[in-house]
Amino acid sequence: WLRIFDNADDREVFLNEYIPVFSHGNVIVTSRLTETVQMASPGYHLAFGDLSKENAVDLLLKQALQERSDVKLAEASRIVDTFGCHALAVSTAGAYIGTTPTCTLEKYLEHFNKKKTKILNYKVQSLDGYKKTMFSAFQLSFEQLSPATQLLMQTCTYLHPTAIPLEIFTRAAAYKGSDIGPVDLNPPTEA
C-alpha cells in the first residue's frame, strides 16, 4: 500500500495519527514544514527548493509554448525574477501565457501588475510571499474563465474535498432546465 499526504503544512495536524504502524507499505509526505523530516527514515528524505533560474526560465518557455530566442529568454527571465523561481507559480504563469491569445511573454507582467494590487489587497495580507505569488498567478488565470465556469468552481468550494458525490454532476449534466431563470431545487429525476 501507499499513503500520500500532499501539502501537509498544518502544524496542528499530527500526521503520525494517520500513518499505519505496519512494516510493509510506504508513506509519502510533501510539506514546506521543516519538522516533517523527523518522520522520515534515515536516508529517505528529499528536500526540494525553488528551481534554478535556468530551469525556471525553461519551464516558463515550455509552458508558454514559446521557442528559445534571446528576446524570449530575456522576457522569461524578467517573469521568473518576479515569481522567485517557484515552480508552481512559474508553471501557472506559463500556462496562462500559452492559453491566452492576447497575452505574450512581453505583455504578461503588464497583465500581472495591473491586477496585482487588487489581487493582493483581497484579504491576503497575512499570506507569505510564496502564497501571495501563487494566489496572484491563480487569480489572473481564474479571471480568464467564463462566468459559468467561475461560478461552478466557486460552488465546488463548498463541497467536501474528497467525498464529492458524482451524482451531483451527472444529474446537473442531464438537467434540461433554464440557466437564466429561477433554479428548480427539485428537478424531475429519471430512474
KOLPAGU-137195 format. One record per residue (C-alpha): residue in one letter; x, y, z negated. Coordinates in pm, whole numbers, padded with zeros to 5 digits. Last residue first. Example, Ala and Ser with C-alpha at 12.3 -4.5 7.8 and 13.67 -1.06 7.14 Angstrom:
2
(pt "s",(01367,-00106,-00714))
(pt "a",(01230,-00450,-00780))
END
This chain:
191
(pt "a",(-03485,00619,01269))
(pt "e",(-03536,00965,01410))
(pt "t",(-03540,01261,01179))
(pt "p",(-03752,01571,01209))
(pt "p",(-03582,01885,01080))
(pt "n",(-03634,01966,00713))
(pt "l",(-03431,02281,00645))
(pt "d",(-03561,02444,00961))
(pt "v",(-03333,02745,01003))
(pt "p",(-03501,03064,01110))
(pt "g",(-03438,03154,01473))
(pt "i",(-03111,03203,01658))
(pt "d",(-02978,02850,01696))
(pt "s",(-03322,02710,01774))
(pt "g",(-03381,02343,01711))
(pt "k",(-03253,02049,01917))
(pt "y",(-03092,01857,01631))
(pt "a",(-02879,01566,01754))
(pt "a",(-02548,01742,01684))
(pt "a",(-02668,01852,01340))
(pt "r",(-02778,01498,01255))
(pt "t",(-02441,01355,01364))
(pt "f",(-02253,01628,01177))
(pt "i",(-02424,01590,00841))
(pt "e",(-02434,01211,00886))
(pt "l",(-02054,01202,00867))
(pt "p",(-02089,01251,00492))
(pt "i",(-01795,01456,00363))
(pt "a",(-01619,01284,00073))
(pt "t",(-01268,01422,00130))
(pt "p",(-01256,01796,00055))
(pt "h",(-01614,01813,-00081))
(pt "l",(-01813,02057,00128))
(pt "y",(-01845,02429,00060))
(pt "t",(-01552,02510,00288))
(pt "c",(-01748,02343,00569))
(pt "t",(-01979,02646,00588))
(pt "q",(-01686,02878,00656))
(pt "m",(-01560,02647,00931))
(pt "l",(-01904,02626,01091))
(pt "l",(-01947,03004,01068))
(pt "q",(-01609,03060,01235))
(pt "t",(-01704,02814,01509))
(pt "a",(-02033,02998,01570))
(pt "p",(-01856,03336,01573))
(pt "s",(-01615,03208,01841))
(pt "l",(-01258,03160,01727))
(pt "q",(-00992,03427,01790))
(pt "e",(-01038,03571,01439))
(pt "f",(-00924,03240,01293))
(pt "s",(-00588,03264,01472))
(pt "l",(-00510,03604,01315))
(pt "q",(-00637,03483,00980))
(pt "f",(-00415,03173,00988))
(pt "a",(-00099,03376,01060))
(pt "s",(-00186,03621,00783))
(pt "f",(-00267,03346,00534))
(pt "m",(00058,03168,00611))
(pt "t",(00265,03484,00565))
(pt "k",(00080,03570,00244))
(pt "k",(00132,03214,00116))
(pt "y",(00505,03229,00182))
(pt "g",(00542,03577,00031))
(pt "d",(00370,03481,-00296))
(pt "l",(-00003,03526,-00341))
(pt "s",(-00140,03752,-00616))
(pt "q",(-00212,04039,-00375))
(pt "v",(-00443,03812,-00173))
(pt "k",(-00777,03985,-00225))
(pt "y",(-00815,04097,00137))
(pt "n",(-00537,04353,00128))
(pt "l",(-00307,04114,00313))
(pt "i",(-00547,04074,00604))
(pt "k",(-00629,04442,00648))
(pt "t",(-00264,04539,00624))
(pt "k",(-00157,04260,00860))
(pt "k",(-00421,04307,01131))
(pt "k",(-00245,04566,01344))
(pt "n",(00092,04416,01245))
(pt "f",(00001,04071,01381))
(pt "h",(-00129,04195,01714))
(pt "e",(00178,04421,01755))
(pt "l",(00399,04134,01641))
(pt "y",(00244,03914,01910))
(pt "k",(00274,04159,02200))
(pt "e",(00625,04070,02321))
(pt "l",(00573,03698,02268))
(pt "t",(00257,03732,02471))
(pt "c",(-00105,03768,02367))
(pt "t",(-00388,03830,02612))
(pt "p",(-00412,03464,02717))
(pt "t",(-00435,03337,02358))
(pt "t",(-00352,02965,02344))
(pt "g",(00028,02973,02357))
(pt "i",(00059,03290,02149))
(pt "y",(-00165,03148,01876))
(pt "a",(00018,02815,01887))
(pt "g",(00349,02996,01848))
(pt "a",(00225,03195,01549))
(pt "t",(00091,02878,01387))
(pt "s",(00421,02697,01445))
(pt "v",(00618,02987,01296))
(pt "a",(00388,02998,00993))
(pt "l",(00405,02621,00945))
(pt "a",(00783,02606,00982))
(pt "h",(00864,02899,00751))
(pt "c",(01162,03065,00924))
(pt "g",(01116,03399,00740))
(pt "f",(00795,03493,00918))
(pt "t",(00906,03838,01037))
(pt "d",(01254,03716,01130))
(pt "v",(01090,03439,01334))
(pt "i",(00893,03700,01529))
(pt "r",(01206,03903,01603))
(pt "s",(01391,03587,01709))
(pt "a",(01108,03494,01944))
(pt "e",(01141,03835,02110))
(pt "a",(01519,03796,02152))
(pt "l",(01488,03437,02276))
(pt "k",(01220,03547,02524))
(pt "v",(01445,03819,02667))
(pt "d",(01749,03591,02690))
(pt "s",(01546,03316,02852))
(pt "r",(01400,02991,02721))
(pt "e",(01067,02890,02874))
(pt "q",(00749,02959,02678))
(pt "l",(00467,02722,02582))
(pt "a",(00403,02920,02261))
(pt "q",(00451,02602,02055))
(pt "k",(00782,02531,02231))
(pt "l",(00903,02891,02202))
(pt "l",(00815,02905,01833))
(pt "l",(00978,02570,01761))
(pt "d",(01300,02675,01939))
(pt "v",(01307,03005,01745))
(pt "a",(01254,02816,01417))
(pt "n",(01527,02567,01507))
(pt "e",(01776,02849,01576))
(pt "k",(01675,03036,01260))
(pt "s",(01731,02725,01052))
(pt "l",(01404,02589,00925))
(pt "d",(01296,02660,00572))
(pt "g",(01368,02411,00303))
(pt "f",(01325,02039,00278))
(pt "a",(01447,01836,-00017))
(pt "l",(01432,01458,00014))
(pt "h",(01417,01242,-00297))
(pt "y",(01462,00866,-00283))
(pt "g",(01823,00836,-00403))
(pt "p",(01726,00786,-00766))
(pt "s",(01354,00709,-00795))
(pt "a",(01135,01013,-00759))
(pt "m",(00908,01141,-01038))
(pt "q",(01165,01392,-01162))
(pt "v",(01177,01548,-00813))
(pt "t",(00827,01681,-00886))
(pt "e",(00992,01946,-01106))
(pt "t",(01099,02154,-00806))
(pt "l",(00742,02246,-00717))
(pt "r",(00707,02308,-00342))
(pt "s",(00535,01974,-00307))
(pt "t",(00507,01666,-00091))
(pt "v",(00468,01338,-00277))
(pt "i",(00499,00999,-00107))
(pt "v",(00419,00687,-00306))
(pt "n",(00508,00332,-00208))
(pt "g",(00381,-00016,-00276))
(pt "h",(00508,-00306,-00484))
(pt "s",(00623,-00277,-00846))
(pt "f",(00274,-00191,-00965))
(pt "v",(00232,00101,-01205))
(pt "p",(-00026,00279,-00990))
(pt "i",(00022,00656,-00946))
(pt "y",(-00282,00867,-01030))
(pt "e",(-00201,00951,-01394))
(pt "n",(00160,01018,-01292))
(pt "l",(00027,01300,-01075))
(pt "f",(-00039,01526,-01370))
(pt "v",(-00242,01814,-01229))
(pt "e",(-00199,02145,-01417))
(pt "r",(00126,02226,-01234))
(pt "d",(-00066,02247,-00906))
(pt "d",(00166,02224,-00604))
(pt "a",(00096,01869,-00486))
(pt "n",(00081,01979,-00123))
(pt "d",(00031,01621,00002))
(pt "f",(-00003,01332,-00242))
(pt "i",(00031,01014,-00037))
(pt "r",(-00040,00659,-00155))
(pt "l",(00093,00364,00044))
(pt "w",(00000,00000,00000))
END
